[in-house]
Amino acid sequence: MESNGADPAVLAPTFDDWVAARGPALLRLAYVLTGNAADAEDVVQDALSRALPRWERIARVENLDAYVRRMVVNAHTSWWRKFRRRESPSEFVGGSEVVAGPGEGPGHDERARIWAACQALPEAQRTAVVLRFYEQLEYDEIAALTGVREGSVRSRVSRGIAVLRTELGHLNDQDMGERDE
């Protein structure tokens, strides 16, 4: 193997530096996948706790961000499988809607509708839609992250968007951030 004269250990970011720079993006991804901040923090913490002992090797991969993002998606999938049979919180208590929290209200109605519709999607569809439109990844990148074929990713995104269109009535690809291809 030829060396370009640069020491890979010098070029690789330290774990702390990388987490300081990329941690907020990982939390945003996990939040969209899980639906709440506490679970998002748990998923990211799980992924990063697995990365730390192997950081010297992980830091040398070609696309470090994609590698750790995959770890977050995998941690979320493991978490979801582990807890899917437990009770899930509901926004309805005794037939009445829970009072809106801070920062919510009439100005957030449309976002709340989209968020609720996304949360109602099956896990595989929601993950594919989030990675496609929130993370703006290509189908082949999503396939690599989730470990399924590209055709399955396309199907999951298509079905997820179809459900969202039905639920929301007026959703189009521009609303979801779809780029012209």
C-alpha positions as CSV (number, residue, x, y, z in Angstrom):
1,M,0.0,0.0,0.0
2,E,1.4,3.4,-1.0
3,S,1.6,6.2,1.4
4,N,1.0,9.8,0.4
5,G,3.3,10.9,3.2
6,A,0.5,12.0,5.5
7,D,0.0,10.2,8.8
8,P,-3.7,9.1,9.0
9,A,-3.7,9.5,12.8
10,V,-2.8,13.2,12.4
11,L,-5.6,13.8,9.8
12,A,-8.3,11.9,11.7
13,P,-10.4,14.1,14.1
14,T,-10.4,13.3,17.7
15,F,-13.6,11.8,19.1
16,D,-14.4,14.9,21.2
17,D,-13.8,17.3,18.3
18,W,-15.9,15.3,15.9
19,V,-18.8,14.9,18.3
20,A,-18.6,18.6,19.1
21,A,-18.9,19.4,15.4
22,R,-21.4,16.7,14.3
23,G,-23.3,15.9,17.5
24,P,-26.1,18.4,16.9
25,A,-26.8,16.9,13.4
26,L,-26.9,13.4,14.8
27,L,-29.3,14.5,17.5
28,R,-31.6,16.2,14.8
29,L,-31.5,13.0,12.8
30,A,-32.3,10.8,15.8
31,Y,-35.1,13.2,16.9
32,V,-36.8,12.9,13.5
33,L,-36.4,9.1,13.7
34,T,-37.6,8.7,17.2
35,G,-40.1,11.5,17.6
36,N,-38.9,12.9,20.9
37,A,-35.8,14.5,22.4
38,A,-35.2,12.0,25.2
39,D,-35.3,9.0,22.9
40,A,-33.1,10.8,20.4
41,E,-30.5,11.5,23.1
42,D,-30.6,7.8,24.1
43,V,-30.1,6.6,20.5
44,V,-27.2,9.0,19.8
45,Q,-25.6,8.2,23.2
46,D,-25.9,4.5,22.4
47,A,-24.3,4.9,18.9
48,L,-21.5,7.1,20.3
49,S,-20.8,4.9,23.2
50,R,-20.2,2.1,20.7
51,A,-18.1,4.3,18.5
52,L,-15.7,5.6,21.2
53,P,-13.8,2.4,22.0
54,R,-13.2,1.8,18.2
55,W,-12.7,5.5,17.3
56,E,-9.2,5.1,16.1
57,R,-10.4,2.6,13.4
58,I,-13.7,4.4,12.7
59,A,-12.0,7.8,12.2
60,R,-10.1,6.3,9.2
61,V,-13.1,5.3,7.2
62,E,-13.7,7.1,3.9
63,N,-16.9,8.8,4.9
64,L,-16.9,9.2,8.7
65,D,-20.2,11.1,8.8
66,A,-22.1,8.4,6.9
67,Y,-20.5,5.7,9.0
68,V,-21.6,7.2,12.3
69,R,-25.0,8.2,10.8
70,R,-25.5,4.5,10.0
71,M,-24.6,3.7,13.6
72,V,-27.4,6.1,14.7
73,V,-29.9,4.5,12.4
74,N,-28.8,1.0,13.6
75,A,-29.1,2.1,17.2
76,H,-32.6,3.5,16.5
77,T,-33.6,0.2,14.8
78,S,-32.3,-1.8,17.8
79,W,-34.0,0.5,20.2
80,W,-37.3,0.4,18.3
81,R,-37.3,-3.4,18.1
82,K,-36.5,-3.7,21.8
83,F,-39.3,-1.4,22.9
84,R,-41.9,-1.8,20.2
85,R,-44.1,-4.0,22.4
86,R,-44.2,-1.5,25.2
87,E,-46.8,1.1,25.7
88,S,-46.6,4.2,23.5
89,P,-47.6,7.6,24.6
90,S,-50.7,9.1,23.0
91,E,-51.6,12.7,22.4
92,F,-55.2,11.8,23.5
93,V,-56.1,11.2,27.2
94,G,-59.6,10.1,28.1
95,G,-60.9,11.3,24.7
96,S,-59.5,14.8,25.0
97,E,-56.4,16.3,23.4
98,V,-53.4,17.1,25.5
99,V,-52.8,20.8,26.0
100,A,-50.1,22.2,23.6
101,G,-46.7,22.6,25.1
102,P,-44.4,25.7,25.0
103,G,-43.7,27.0,21.5
104,E,-46.7,25.2,20.1
105,G,-49.9,26.8,19.0
106,P,-51.8,28.2,16.1
107,G,-48.6,29.1,14.2
108,H,-47.4,25.5,14.4
109,D,-50.6,23.8,13.3
110,E,-49.3,22.7,9.8
111,R,-45.9,21.5,11.2
112,A,-47.8,19.6,13.9
113,R,-50.0,17.9,11.3
114,I,-47.0,16.9,9.2
115,W,-45.1,15.7,12.3
116,A,-48.1,13.6,13.5
117,A,-48.5,12.1,10.0
118,C,-44.8,11.2,9.9
119,Q,-45.0,9.6,13.3
120,A,-47.9,7.5,12.2
121,L,-45.9,6.0,9.4
122,P,-44.6,2.5,9.8
123,E,-41.0,2.5,11.1
124,A,-39.3,1.5,7.9
125,Q,-41.3,4.1,5.8
126,R,-40.6,6.8,8.3
127,T,-36.9,6.1,8.4
128,A,-36.7,6.1,4.6
129,V,-38.7,9.3,4.3
130,V,-36.7,11.1,7.0
131,L,-33.4,10.1,5.4
132,R,-34.6,11.1,1.9
133,F,-36.2,14.4,2.7
134,Y,-34.8,15.6,6.0
135,E,-31.2,14.3,5.5
136,Q,-31.5,14.8,1.7
137,L,-29.8,11.5,1.0
138,E,-30.0,9.7,-2.4
139,Y,-31.7,6.4,-2.6
140,D,-28.5,4.4,-2.9
141,E,-27.1,6.2,0.2
142,I,-30.3,5.3,2.2
143,A,-30.0,1.7,1.0
144,A,-26.4,1.5,2.2
145,L,-27.4,3.1,5.6
146,T,-30.4,0.9,6.2
147,G,-29.0,-2.3,4.7
148,V,-31.9,-2.9,2.2
149,R,-31.9,-2.8,-1.5
150,E,-32.4,0.5,-3.3
151,G,-35.7,-0.7,-4.8
152,S,-37.0,-1.3,-1.3
153,V,-36.0,2.2,-0.3
154,R,-37.7,3.7,-3.3
155,S,-40.8,1.7,-2.4
156,R,-40.8,2.7,1.2
157,V,-40.4,6.4,0.3
158,S,-43.1,6.2,-2.3
159,R,-45.5,4.5,0.0
160,G,-44.7,6.8,2.9
161,I,-45.3,9.9,0.7
162,A,-48.5,8.4,-0.6
163,V,-49.7,8.0,3.0
164,L,-48.6,11.5,3.9
165,R,-50.4,12.9,0.8
166,T,-53.6,11.1,1.9
167,E,-53.4,12.3,5.5
168,L,-52.4,15.8,4.7
169,G,-54.4,16.3,1.5
170,H,-52.2,18.7,-0.3
171,L,-48.6,17.5,0.2
172,N,-46.4,17.7,-2.8
173,D,-42.7,16.8,-3.3
174,Q,-41.6,20.5,-2.9
175,D,-43.3,20.5,0.5
176,M,-41.1,17.6,1.5
177,G,-37.9,19.2,0.1
178,E,-37.6,16.9,-3.0
179,R,-35.0,18.0,-5.4
180,D,-35.4,17.9,-9.2
181,E,-33.6,14.8,-10.5
